[in-house]
Amino acid sequence: MRWPLHLVWILLALPVFGQGHSGELHLRIEDPQGAGVRATVELVCEAADFRNTFVTDDSGSLVARRLPLGVYRAQVQQTGFSPASIDIEVRSAIPVHSVIKLSLASVRTSVTVEADSTLLDPRRVNSANEIGSTTIETHSQAGCMKGMQYCTRAARNTRRSS
């Protein structure tokens, strides 16, 4: 009589052994139009001390099996798209299905502005500009300063008449 009672207890306990402490995640990575994207996905669960990197297939799908139960952060990196991440709860052996939509990366432009040496003398407080006679003669010979030629002739004529 005891033997059938033990058998009943064993049969009732079998479903408990069938429950695993791991789950399964079905993940799909899509572009803004909904097409699958091949991408790198990092799954992290701090509570279970789990960190693993997966690569999706060409249709953007991946299946992660035998994951310890817990809350996972899925971080997706793909060239041409902004990084994306979502939190996913894996609480039982029933597969969890999730979709991550990527957005296009923004264009980044940078402009570097550098100051050249100043044309003004910062130690001078007045606003007078002086031009030496050598500069005037050099430019007048090159024909660059026609207005200055008039000034130079006038200055020479003034010296002769004095």
NUDODO-651603 format. One line per field, with one value per atom (N, C-alpha, C, O, CB): atom name; residue in three letters; x, y, z. Coordinates in steps of 0.05 Angstrom, whole numbers. Glycine has a CB too. Example, Ala and Ser with C-alpha at 12.3 -4.5 7.8 and 13.67 -1.06 7.14 Angstrom:
<sites>
atomo = N, CA, C, O, CB, N, CA, C, O, CB .
residuo = ALA, ALA, ALA, ALA, ALA, SER, SER, SER, SER, SER .
c1 = 264, 246, 264, 285, 226, 257, 273, 258, 268, 282 .
c2 = -114, -90, -66, -66, -89, -45, -21, 1, 23, -12 .
c3 = 156, 156, 156, 169, 181, 142, 143, 157, 161, 114 .
</sites>
This chain:
<sites>
atomo = N, CA, C, O, CB, N, CA, C, O, CB, N, CA, C, O, CB, N, CA, C, O, CB, N, CA, C, O, CB, N, CA, C, O, CB, N, CA, C, O, CB, N, CA, C, O, CB, N, CA, C, O, CB, N, CA, C, O, CB, N, CA, C, O, CB, N, CA, C, O, CB, N, CA, C, O, CB, N, CA, C, O, CB, N, CA, C, O, CB, N, CA, C, O, CB, N, CA, C, O, CB, N, CA, C, O, CB, N, CA, C, O, CB, N, CA, C, O, CB, N, CA, C, O, CB, N, CA, C, O, CB, N, CA, C, O, CB, N, CA, C, O, CB, N, CA, C, O, CB, N, CA, C, O, CB, N, CA, C, O, CB, N, CA, C, O, CB, N, CA, C, O, CB, N, CA, C, O, CB, N, CA, C, O, CB, N, CA, C, O, CB, N, CA, C, O, CB, N, CA, C, O, CB, N, CA, C, O, CB, N, CA, C, O, CB, N, CA, C, O, CB, N, CA, C, O, CB, N, CA, C, O, CB, N, CA, C, O, CB, N, CA, C, O, CB, N, CA, C, O, CB, N, CA, C, O, CB, N, CA, C, O, CB, N, CA, C, O, CB, N, CA, C, O, CB, N, CA, C, O, CB, N, CA, C, O, CB, N, CA, C, O, CB, N, CA, C, O, CB, N, CA, C, O, CB, N, CA, C, O, CB, N, CA, C, O, CB, N, CA, C, O, CB, N, CA, C, O, CB, N, CA, C, O, CB, N, CA, C, O, CB, N, CA, C, O, CB, N, CA, C, O, CB, N, CA, C, O, CB, N, CA, C, O, CB, N, CA, C, O, CB, N, CA, C, O, CB, N, CA, C, O, CB, N, CA, C, O, CB, N, CA, C, O, CB, N, CA, C, O, CB, N, CA, C, O, CB, N, CA, C, O, CB, N, CA, C, O, CB, N, CA, C, O, CB, N, CA, C, O, CB, N, CA, C, O, CB, N, CA, C, O, CB, N, CA, C, O, CB, N, CA, C, O, CB, N, CA, C, O, CB, N, CA, C, O, CB, N, CA, C, O, CB, N, CA, C, O, CB, N, CA, C, O, CB, N, CA, C, O, CB, N, CA, C, O, CB, N, CA, C, O, CB, N, CA, C, O, CB, N, CA, C, O, CB, N, CA, C, O, CB, N, CA, C, O, CB, N, CA, C, O, CB, N, CA, C, O, CB, N, CA, C, O, CB, N, CA, C, O, CB, N, CA, C, O, CB, N, CA, C, O, CB, N, CA, C, O, CB, N, CA, C, O, CB, N, CA, C, O, CB, N, CA, C, O, CB, N, CA, C, O, CB, N, CA, C, O, CB, N, CA, C, O, CB, N, CA, C, O, CB, N, CA, C, O, CB, N, CA, C, O, CB, N, CA, C, O, CB, N, CA, C, O, CB, N, CA, C, O, CB, N, CA, C, O, CB, N, CA, C, O, CB, N, CA, C, O, CB, N, CA, C, O, CB, N, CA, C, O, CB, N, CA, C, O, CB, N, CA, C, O, CB, N, CA, C, O, CB, N, CA, C, O, CB, N, CA, C, O, CB, N, CA, C, O, CB, N, CA, C, O, CB, N, CA, C, O, CB, N, CA, C, O, CB, N, CA, C, O, CB, N, CA, C, O, CB, N, CA, C, O, CB, N, CA, C, O, CB, N, CA, C, O, CB, N, CA, C, O, CB, N, CA, C, O, CB, N, CA, C, O, CB, N, CA, C, O, CB, N, CA, C, O, CB, N, CA, C, O, CB, N, CA, C, O, CB, N, CA, C, O, CB, N, CA, C, O, CB, N, CA, C, O, CB, N, CA, C, O, CB, N, CA, C, O, CB, N, CA, C, O, CB, N, CA, C, O, CB, N, CA, C, O, CB, N, CA, C, O, CB, N, CA, C, O, CB, N, CA, C, O, CB, N, CA, C, O, CB, N, CA, C, O, CB, N, CA, C, O, CB, N, CA, C, O, CB, N, CA, C, O, CB, N, CA, C, O, CB, N, CA, C, O, CB, N, CA, C, O, CB, N, CA, C, O, CB, N, CA, C, O, CB, N, CA, C, O, CB, N, CA, C, O, CB, N, CA, C, O, CB, N, CA, C, O, CB, N, CA, C, O, CB, N, CA, C, O, CB, N, CA, C, O, CB, N, CA, C, O, CB .
residuo = MET, MET, MET, MET, MET, ARG, ARG, ARG, ARG, ARG, TRP, TRP, TRP, TRP, TRP, PRO, PRO, PRO, PRO, PRO, LEU, LEU, LEU, LEU, LEU, HIS, HIS, HIS, HIS, HIS, LEU, LEU, LEU, LEU, LEU, VAL, VAL, VAL, VAL, VAL, TRP, TRP, TRP, TRP, TRP, ILE, ILE, ILE, ILE, ILE, LEU, LEU, LEU, LEU, LEU, LEU, LEU, LEU, LEU, LEU, ALA, ALA, ALA, ALA, ALA, LEU, LEU, LEU, LEU, LEU, PRO, PRO, PRO, PRO, PRO, VAL, VAL, VAL, VAL, VAL, PHE, PHE, PHE, PHE, PHE, GLY, GLY, GLY, GLY, GLY, GLN, GLN, GLN, GLN, GLN, GLY, GLY, GLY, GLY, GLY, HIS, HIS, HIS, HIS, HIS, SER, SER, SER, SER, SER, GLY, GLY, GLY, GLY, GLY, GLU, GLU, GLU, GLU, GLU, LEU, LEU, LEU, LEU, LEU, HIS, HIS, HIS, HIS, HIS, LEU, LEU, LEU, LEU, LEU, ARG, ARG, ARG, ARG, ARG, ILE, ILE, ILE, ILE, ILE, GLU, GLU, GLU, GLU, GLU, ASP, ASP, ASP, ASP, ASP, PRO, PRO, PRO, PRO, PRO, GLN, GLN, GLN, GLN, GLN, GLY, GLY, GLY, GLY, GLY, ALA, ALA, ALA, ALA, ALA, GLY, GLY, GLY, GLY, GLY, VAL, VAL, VAL, VAL, VAL, ARG, ARG, ARG, ARG, ARG, ALA, ALA, ALA, ALA, ALA, THR, THR, THR, THR, THR, VAL, VAL, VAL, VAL, VAL, GLU, GLU, GLU, GLU, GLU, LEU, LEU, LEU, LEU, LEU, VAL, VAL, VAL, VAL, VAL, CYS, CYS, CYS, CYS, CYS, GLU, GLU, GLU, GLU, GLU, ALA, ALA, ALA, ALA, ALA, ALA, ALA, ALA, ALA, ALA, ASP, ASP, ASP, ASP, ASP, PHE, PHE, PHE, PHE, PHE, ARG, ARG, ARG, ARG, ARG, ASN, ASN, ASN, ASN, ASN, THR, THR, THR, THR, THR, PHE, PHE, PHE, PHE, PHE, VAL, VAL, VAL, VAL, VAL, THR, THR, THR, THR, THR, ASP, ASP, ASP, ASP, ASP, ASP, ASP, ASP, ASP, ASP, SER, SER, SER, SER, SER, GLY, GLY, GLY, GLY, GLY, SER, SER, SER, SER, SER, LEU, LEU, LEU, LEU, LEU, VAL, VAL, VAL, VAL, VAL, ALA, ALA, ALA, ALA, ALA, ARG, ARG, ARG, ARG, ARG, ARG, ARG, ARG, ARG, ARG, LEU, LEU, LEU, LEU, LEU, PRO, PRO, PRO, PRO, PRO, LEU, LEU, LEU, LEU, LEU, GLY, GLY, GLY, GLY, GLY, VAL, VAL, VAL, VAL, VAL, TYR, TYR, TYR, TYR, TYR, ARG, ARG, ARG, ARG, ARG, ALA, ALA, ALA, ALA, ALA, GLN, GLN, GLN, GLN, GLN, VAL, VAL, VAL, VAL, VAL, GLN, GLN, GLN, GLN, GLN, GLN, GLN, GLN, GLN, GLN, THR, THR, THR, THR, THR, GLY, GLY, GLY, GLY, GLY, PHE, PHE, PHE, PHE, PHE, SER, SER, SER, SER, SER, PRO, PRO, PRO, PRO, PRO, ALA, ALA, ALA, ALA, ALA, SER, SER, SER, SER, SER, ILE, ILE, ILE, ILE, ILE, ASP, ASP, ASP, ASP, ASP, ILE, ILE, ILE, ILE, ILE, GLU, GLU, GLU, GLU, GLU, VAL, VAL, VAL, VAL, VAL, ARG, ARG, ARG, ARG, ARG, SER, SER, SER, SER, SER, ALA, ALA, ALA, ALA, ALA, ILE, ILE, ILE, ILE, ILE, PRO, PRO, PRO, PRO, PRO, VAL, VAL, VAL, VAL, VAL, HIS, HIS, HIS, HIS, HIS, SER, SER, SER, SER, SER, VAL, VAL, VAL, VAL, VAL, ILE, ILE, ILE, ILE, ILE, LYS, LYS, LYS, LYS, LYS, LEU, LEU, LEU, LEU, LEU, SER, SER, SER, SER, SER, LEU, LEU, LEU, LEU, LEU, ALA, ALA, ALA, ALA, ALA, SER, SER, SER, SER, SER, VAL, VAL, VAL, VAL, VAL, ARG, ARG, ARG, ARG, ARG, THR, THR, THR, THR, THR, SER, SER, SER, SER, SER, VAL, VAL, VAL, VAL, VAL, THR, THR, THR, THR, THR, VAL, VAL, VAL, VAL, VAL, GLU, GLU, GLU, GLU, GLU, ALA, ALA, ALA, ALA, ALA, ASP, ASP, ASP, ASP, ASP, SER, SER, SER, SER, SER, THR, THR, THR, THR, THR, LEU, LEU, LEU, LEU, LEU, LEU, LEU, LEU, LEU, LEU, ASP, ASP, ASP, ASP, ASP, PRO, PRO, PRO, PRO, PRO, ARG, ARG, ARG, ARG, ARG, ARG, ARG, ARG, ARG, ARG, VAL, VAL, VAL, VAL, VAL, ASN, ASN, ASN, ASN, ASN, SER, SER, SER, SER, SER, ALA, ALA, ALA, ALA, ALA, ASN, ASN, ASN, ASN, ASN, GLU, GLU, GLU, GLU, GLU, ILE, ILE, ILE, ILE, ILE, GLY, GLY, GLY, GLY, GLY, SER, SER, SER, SER, SER, THR, THR, THR, THR, THR, THR, THR, THR, THR, THR, ILE, ILE, ILE, ILE, ILE, GLU, GLU, GLU, GLU, GLU, THR, THR, THR, THR, THR, HIS, HIS, HIS, HIS, HIS, SER, SER, SER, SER, SER, GLN, GLN, GLN, GLN, GLN, ALA, ALA, ALA, ALA, ALA, GLY, GLY, GLY, GLY, GLY, CYS, CYS, CYS, CYS, CYS, MET, MET, MET, MET, MET, LYS, LYS, LYS, LYS, LYS, GLY, GLY, GLY, GLY, GLY, MET, MET, MET, MET, MET, GLN, GLN, GLN, GLN, GLN, TYR, TYR, TYR, TYR, TYR, CYS, CYS, CYS, CYS, CYS, THR, THR, THR, THR, THR, ARG, ARG, ARG, ARG, ARG, ALA, ALA, ALA, ALA, ALA, ALA, ALA, ALA, ALA, ALA, ARG, ARG, ARG, ARG, ARG, ASN, ASN, ASN, ASN, ASN, THR, THR, THR, THR, THR, ARG, ARG, ARG, ARG, ARG, ARG, ARG, ARG, ARG, ARG, SER, SER, SER, SER, SER, SER, SER, SER, SER, SER .
c1 = 16, 0, 17, 9, -19, 41, 58, 71, 75, 80, 76, 90, 73, 85, 95, 47, 31, 30, 28, 3, 30, 29, 55, 54, 26, 78, 104, 104, 114, 127, 93, 92, 75, 82, 80, 53, 35, 51, 50, 10, 66, 82, 103, 108, 95, 116, 137, 125, 136, 151, 102, 89, 79, 80, 65, 71, 62, 86, 84, 47, 110, 134, 148, 164, 153, 142, 155, 152, 172, 145, 129, 126, 145, 153, 97, 151, 169, 196, 210, 170, 205, 232, 232, 253, 240, 209, 208, 210, 217, 182, 204, 206, 235, 249, 190, 244, 272, 276, 256, 283, 300, 307, 320, 337, 325, 311, 321, 299, 278, 344, 303, 283, 295, 318, 270, 278, 286, 276, 254, 275, 293, 286, 288, 308, 305, 266, 265, 265, 246, 239, 286, 289, 291, 304, 315, 279, 280, 289, 277, 253, 308, 318, 309, 313, 350, 296, 284, 294, 301, 254, 295, 301, 274, 254, 314, 275, 250, 227, 204, 256, 233, 212, 202, 183, 222, 215, 206, 221, 215, 177, 242, 258, 278, 288, 272, 284, 303, 332, 339, 303, 347, 374, 393, 388, 376, 415, 436, 450, 460, 456, 452, 463, 476, 472, 442, 492, 504, 487, 480, 533, 480, 463, 478, 487, 435, 479, 491, 469, 453, 513, 467, 447, 461, 482, 432, 450, 463, 441, 420, 477, 447, 429, 448, 462, 414, 447, 464, 458, 477, 461, 433, 425, 436, 444, 395, 436, 446, 475, 486, 429, 488, 516, 520, 538, 535, 502, 502, 509, 497, 475, 527, 534, 543, 563, 557, 529, 536, 529, 510, 522, 545, 540, 531, 542, 566, 510, 498, 498, 499, 469, 497, 494, 469, 465, 520, 452, 427, 433, 455, 407, 414, 418, 410, 405, 400, 411, 406, 377, 373, 410, 359, 331, 327, 305, 311, 349, 347, 337, 331, 329, 336, 326, 348, 369, 306, 343, 361, 345, 324, 384, 354, 341, 363, 384, 328, 359, 377, 364, 343, 385, 376, 365, 380, 403, 365, 367, 379, 389, 411, 402, 373, 380, 371, 348, 367, 387, 378, 355, 354, 401, 336, 312, 321, 338, 291, 308, 315, 308, 295, 345, 316, 311, 336, 358, 302, 334, 357, 355, 334, 358, 378, 381, 392, 414, 398, 378, 387, 397, 382, 365, 423, 435, 444, 458, 460, 435, 439, 457, 453, 412, 478, 496, 497, 500, 525, 494, 496, 504, 493, 470, 523, 533, 510, 494, 556, 508, 487, 462, 444, 480, 460, 437, 446, 468, 422, 427, 433, 432, 416, 412, 449, 448, 420, 408, 470, 411, 385, 387, 404, 363, 370, 370, 342, 328, 391, 334, 308, 312, 332, 286, 294, 294, 274, 252, 288, 282, 265, 264, 285, 275, 240, 238, 235, 217, 213, 252, 250, 243, 261, 277, 218, 208, 201, 196, 184, 200, 193, 205, 220, 162, 200, 210, 195, 204, 209, 173, 158, 174, 182, 129, 179, 195, 183, 159, 198, 200, 193, 199, 222, 207, 180, 184, 186, 169, 161, 206, 209, 221, 235, 228, 214, 224, 237, 227, 201, 260, 274, 275, 287, 303, 263, 265, 287, 289, 238, 305, 328, 320, 303, 352, 333, 329, 355, 377, 319, 353, 376, 394, 384, 369, 420, 439, 438, 434, 468, 441, 441, 469, 489, 435, 469, 494, 508, 497, 488, 534, 550, 570, 585, 564, 570, 589, 603, 590, 574, 628, 643, 659, 670, 661, 661, 676, 696, 689, 658, 722, 742, 751, 759, 767, 749, 756, 782, 782, 733, 802, 827, 833, 829, 850, 843, 849, 877, 896, 847, 879, 905, 917, 904, 903, 942, 954, 939, 930, 984, 936, 920, 935, 959, 915, 919, 930, 936, 950, 912, 924, 928, 949, 953, 901, 962, 981, 967, 958, 1005, 964, 948, 961, 949, 943, 987, 1001, 998, 1005, 1031, 987, 983, 955, 935, 987, 952, 926, 914, 890, 928, 930, 919, 911, 917, 939, 898, 888, 903, 893, 859, 925, 940, 956, 968, 959, 957, 973, 995, 991, 955, 1019, 1042, 1053, 1054, 1064, 1060, 1072, 1099, 1101, 1054, 1120, 1147, 1151, 1137, 1168, 1172, 1178, 1186, 1181, 1200, 1199, 1207, 1183, 1182, 1225, 1163, 1138, 1124, 1115, 1119, 1123, 1110, 1125, 1112, 1110, 1151, 1167, 1164, 1161, 1196, 1164, 1161, 1134, 1133, 1165, 1113, 1087, 1082, 1068, 1065, 1093, 1089, 1104, 1094, 1098, 1126, 1141, 1125, 1126, 1169, 1111, 1096, 1069, 1055, 1090, 1063, 1038, 1014, 991, 1034, 1017, 996, 981, 957, 1006, 995, 983, 983, 1000, 999, 965, 964, 957, 966, 944, 940, 933, 957, 960, 910, 974, 998, 1018, 1034, 1010, 1018, 1037, 1031, 1049, 1034, 1005, 998, 1008, 1019, 967, 1006, 1015, 1045, 1055, 1006, 1059, 1089, 1098, 1117, 1101, 1085, 1093, 1087, 1103, 1077, 1065, 1058, 1078, 1086, 1030, 1087, 1107, 1133, 1147, 1110, 1141, 1167, 1165, 1185, 1173, 1143, 1140, 1141, 1151, 1113, 1130, 1130, 1159, 1166, 1112, 1175, 1202, 1219, 1236, 1215, 1214, 1229, 1223, 1240, 1224, 1198, 1190, 1199, 1199, 1160, 1206, 1214, 1242, 1252, 1209 .
c2 = -24, 0, 25, 46, 0, 24, 47, 52, 75, 43, 31, 35, 52, 69, 8, 47, 64, 93, 112, 53, 98, 125, 140, 164, 125, 127, 139, 145, 166, 121, 127, 132, 156, 171, 106, 160, 183, 209, 228, 182, 210, 234, 239, 262, 230, 219, 222, 233, 251, 195, 222, 231, 260, 275, 213, 268, 296, 315, 338, 298, 306, 323, 325, 343, 312, 308, 309, 336, 346, 287, 348, 374, 396, 414, 384, 394, 413, 411, 431, 410, 386, 382, 391, 398, 353, 391, 400, 430, 439, 390, 445, 474, 482, 475, 488, 496, 504, 531, 546, 504, 538, 564, 581, 597, 562, 575, 591, 597, 583, 575, 617, 626, 629, 623, 652, 639, 642, 669, 677, 619, 682, 708, 707, 699, 730, 716, 719, 749, 763, 704, 758, 787, 793, 778, 798, 815, 823, 853, 869, 819, 859, 886, 897, 884, 887, 920, 932, 960, 975, 931, 968, 996, 1012, 1000, 998, 1038, 1054, 1045, 1050, 1083, 1032, 1022, 994, 984, 1022, 981, 955, 932, 908, 952, 937, 916, 906, 922, 925, 880, 869, 879, 884, 839, 883, 894, 875, 867, 923, 868, 853, 871, 893, 840, 864, 881, 865, 841, 900, 879, 867, 874, 897, 876, 854, 858, 848, 825, 844, 865, 856, 853, 872, 877, 830, 825, 825, 812, 797, 841, 843, 840, 853, 871, 822, 819, 820, 801, 791, 843, 847, 827, 817, 876, 821, 804, 775, 762, 803, 766, 739, 739, 718, 727, 762, 765, 753, 737, 751, 761, 751, 773, 795, 737, 769, 788, 772, 757, 809, 776, 761, 778, 793, 734, 775, 790, 771, 749, 805, 779, 762, 779, 803, 754, 765, 778, 767, 742, 773, 785, 776, 765, 770, 799, 750, 740, 763, 785, 715, 757, 778, 789, 811, 766, 774, 784, 799, 808, 761, 803, 818, 802, 814, 841, 776, 759, 745, 738, 738, 740, 724, 710, 720, 741, 686, 671, 665, 653, 644, 675, 670, 649, 655, 696, 626, 604, 601, 610, 578, 588, 581, 606, 606, 561, 627, 651, 649, 640, 676, 656, 656, 676, 697, 664, 669, 686, 713, 714, 673, 735, 761, 783, 778, 763, 807, 830, 836, 839, 856, 837, 841, 868, 879, 819, 880, 904, 894, 883, 926, 899, 893, 919, 938, 880, 919, 943, 936, 917, 953, 953, 947, 968, 992, 946, 959, 977, 969, 945, 976, 988, 983, 1008, 1029, 971, 1007, 1030, 1042, 1028, 1022, 1069, 1083, 1088, 1102, 1069, 1075, 1078, 1088, 1083, 1051, 1101, 1110, 1085, 1067, 1131, 1084, 1062, 1061, 1081, 1064, 1036, 1033, 1012, 994, 1024, 1015, 996, 995, 1015, 1002, 971, 966, 946, 931, 956, 947, 927, 906, 911, 941, 880, 857, 839, 832, 842, 831, 812, 784, 778, 820, 766, 738, 725, 722, 726, 717, 708, 678, 667, 724, 665, 637, 624, 637, 633, 598, 584, 590, 583, 554, 604, 613, 634, 653, 624, 630, 649, 677, 681, 640, 697, 725, 735, 731, 742, 749, 761, 791, 803, 752, 803, 832, 842, 828, 839, 868, 881, 907, 922, 886, 913, 938, 952, 942, 934, 977, 993, 1013, 1028, 1008, 1012, 1030, 1056, 1056, 1017, 1078, 1103, 1111, 1103, 1126, 1126, 1134, 1152, 1169, 1148, 1149, 1166, 1195, 1199, 1155, 1214, 1242, 1248, 1236, 1261, 1268, 1276, 1294, 1313, 1290, 1289, 1306, 1322, 1311, 1288, 1348, 1366, 1382, 1392, 1384, 1386, 1403, 1423, 1417, 1386, 1447, 1469, 1478, 1484, 1492, 1479, 1489, 1517, 1521, 1469, 1535, 1563, 1569, 1566, 1583, 1578, 1585, 1614, 1624, 1567, 1629, 1657, 1660, 1647, 1672, 1676, 1683, 1705, 1716, 1691, 1712, 1735, 1760, 1763, 1737, 1777, 1802, 1821, 1822, 1815, 1836, 1856, 1882, 1900, 1861, 1885, 1909, 1904, 1881, 1917, 1925, 1924, 1929, 1951, 1944, 1909, 1912, 1931, 1940, 1885, 1937, 1955, 1984, 2002, 1948, 1990, 2017, 2026, 2011, 2020, 2050, 2059, 2079, 2085, 2072, 2090, 2109, 2095, 2071, 2132, 2109, 2097, 2107, 2103, 2102, 2120, 2131, 2108, 2091, 2153, 2109, 2090, 2106, 2127, 2076, 2095, 2108, 2091, 2066, 2113, 2104, 2091, 2104, 2128, 2092, 2088, 2098, 2105, 2096, 2079, 2121, 2130, 2106, 2106, 2151, 2086, 2063, 2048, 2040, 2044, 2045, 2032, 2047, 2036, 2028, 2074, 2090, 2088, 2084, 2120, 2089, 2087, 2060, 2058, 2094, 2039, 2012, 2008, 1997, 1991, 2017, 2014, 2032, 2025, 2019, 2056, 2075, 2065, 2069, 2103, 2051, 2040, 2017, 2013, 2031, 2002, 1980, 1989, 1973, 1959, 2015, 2025, 2018, 2019, 2016, 2011, 2001, 2024, 2022, 1982, 2046, 2067, 2093, 2110, 2069, 2096, 2120, 2144, 2166, 2117, 2141, 2163, 2172, 2195, 2155, 2153, 2159, 2174, 2190, 2133, 2169, 2183, 2213, 2229, 2172, 2219, 2247, 2260, 2282, 2250, 2246, 2256, 2259, 2279, 2237, 2240, 2242, 2265, 2279, 2215, 2269, 2291, 2317, 2336, 2290, 2319, 2344, 2349, 2372, 2342, 2328, 2331, 2340, 2357, 2305, 2330, 2337, 2367, 2382, 2318, 2374, 2401, 2421, 2443, 2404, 2414, 2431, 2435, 2457, 2419, 2413, 2415, 2433, 2448, 2388, 2432, 2448, 2478, 2495, 2439, 2483, 2511, 2524, 2548, 2514, 2508, 2520, 2528, 2539, 2502 .
c3 = 0, 0, 0, -11, 24, 12, 13, -14, -22, 34, -29, -55, -74, -87, -67, -78, -96, -86, -103, -99, -60, -49, -57, -64, -19, -55, -63, -93, -101, -55, -108, -137, -144, -162, -151, -130, -134, -129, -144, -117, -107, -100, -121, -128, -72, -130, -151, -177, -189, -156, -184, -209, -206, -226, -216, -183, -179, -179, -186, -152, -171, -170, -197, -200, -149, -216, -242, -256, -268, -259, -257, -271, -259, -274, -270, -233, -221, -233, -237, -190, -238, -250, -279, -290, -248, -292, -320, -324, -345, -332, -303, -305, -303, -284, -282, -324, -324, -311, -307, -353, -306, -296, -318, -313, -271, -342, -365, -384, -385, -379, -400, -419, -447, -452, -410, -465, -493, -503, -497, -510, -519, -530, -560, -572, -519, -573, -602, -608, -600, -615, -620, -625, -654, -669, -610, -663, -691, -691, -677, -706, -708, -711, -738, -759, -709, -738, -762, -767, -748, -761, -792, -799, -798, -792, -828, -803, -800, -818, -812, -806, -841, -859, -851, -864, -887, -832, -823, -835, -830, -830, -851, -862, -842, -826, -888, -842, -824, -829, -852, -825, -808, -810, -795, -772, -798, -809, -796, -776, -784, -817, -751, -731, -708, -706, -719, -692, -668, -644, -640, -664, -628, -605, -580, -580, -608, -560, -534, -514, -509, -525, -502, -481, -454, -450, -485, -435, -409, -388, -389, -406, -369, -345, -321, -315, -346, -307, -284, -261, -248, -274, -257, -235, -239, -219, -232, -263, -269, -277, -284, -291, -276, -285, -312, -317, -264, -331, -358, -377, -376, -366, -395, -416, -440, -439, -407, -463, -487, -512, -511, -488, -533, -557, -579, -583, -566, -593, -615, -640, -640, -607, -663, -689, -702, -703, -707, -711, -724, -752, -763, -726, -763, -790, -810, -801, -796, -835, -856, -854, -863, -883, -842, -840, -813, -807, -841, -798, -773, -749, -728, -777, -751, -729, -714, -725, -740, -689, -673, -651, -642, -660, -644, -622, -601, -607, -633, -577, -555, -537, -525, -539, -534, -518, -492, -489, -534, -473, -447, -433, -422, -450, -433, -418, -389, -384, -431, -370, -342, -339, -352, -323, -323, -319, -307, -290, -301, -317, -307, -327, -348, -301, -320, -338, -353, -342, -321, -380, -397, -411, -416, -419, -415, -432, -458, -459, -418, -480, -507, -520, -523, -525, -526, -538, -567, -571, -521, -586, -614, -626, -622, -629, -640, -654, -684, -690, -642, -702, -730, -744, -739, -742, -762, -777, -793, -806, -796, -792, -806, -790, -798, -831, -766, -749, -721, -712, -746, -708, -680, -662, -667, -670, -641, -622, -609, -604, -601, -604, -591, -569, -571, -612, -548, -527, -515, -513, -505, -507, -493, -471, -471, -513, -451, -430, -436, -445, -402, -432, -438, -414, -403, -464, -406, -383, -393, -408, -365, -383, -389, -362, -345, -402, -358, -332, -332, -310, -324, -355, -356, -380, -396, -356, -384, -407, -432, -454, -402, -430, -453, -469, -457, -445, -494, -510, -510, -512, -538, -507, -508, -535, -545, -485, -548, -575, -572, -559, -594, -585, -583, -609, -623, -559, -615, -639, -631, -615, -660, -643, -639, -666, -685, -626, -667, -691, -689, -669, -696, -708, -708, -722, -740, -722, -714, -728, -742, -733, -708, -763, -778, -761, -746, -804, -764, -750, -761, -785, -751, -743, -752, -764, -757, -729, -782, -795, -775, -764, -822, -772, -754, -770, -787, -733, -765, -779, -758, -739, -800, -762, -743, -758, -780, -724, -747, -759, -738, -716, -769, -746, -728, -737, -760, -728, -719, -725, -709, -684, -718, -723, -710, -716, -738, -719, -696, -700, -711, -702, -673, -732, -743, -726, -708, -773, -732, -718, -725, -748, -724, -706, -710, -729, -729, -683, -744, -762, -747, -757, -785, -723, -707, -686, -677, -695, -679, -657, -631, -626, -662, -614, -590, -570, -551, -577, -574, -555, -562, -547, -554, -586, -594, -587, -592, -624, -576, -568, -588, -587, -541, -606, -625, -651, -654, -631, -668, -692, -717, -739, -695, -714, -737, -750, -737, -728, -776, -792, -804, -815, -813, -803, -815, -837, -836, -793, -859, -882, -886, -889, -907, -887, -892, -921, -939, -882, -926, -954, -971, -995, -953, -959, -975, -985, -1008, -958, -969, -977, -999, -1019, -953, -996, -1016, -1043, -1063, -1007, -1042, -1067, -1080, -1104, -1062, -1064, -1074, -1088, -1110, -1052, -1075, -1086, -1110, -1129, -1065, -1109, -1131, -1156, -1178, -1124, -1153, -1176, -1188, -1212, -1168, -1171, -1181, -1192, -1205, -1158, -1189, -1200, -1183, -1193, -1227, -1158, -1141, -1127, -1122, -1120, -1122, -1105, -1120, -1115, -1078, -1139, -1155, -1138, -1143, -1178, -1119, -1101, -1085, -1079, -1082, -1078, -1062, -1080, -1069, -1050, -1106, -1124, -1123, -1123, -1153, -1123, -1122, -1096, -1096, -1123, -1073, -1048, -1048, -1037, -1025, -1060, -1060, -1077, -1070, -1070, -1100, -1117, -1103, -1105, -1144, -1090, -1076, -1054, -1049, -1064, -1040, -1018, -1030, -1018, -1002, -1053, -1066, -1076, -1073, -1089, -1087, -1097, -1073, -1076, -1112, -1050, -1027, -1018, -1010, -1004, -1018, -1008, -1027, -1018, -1006, -1053, -1072, -1069, -1072, -1100, -1065, -1063, -1037, -1035, -1067, -1016, -991, -991, -971, -968 .
</sites>
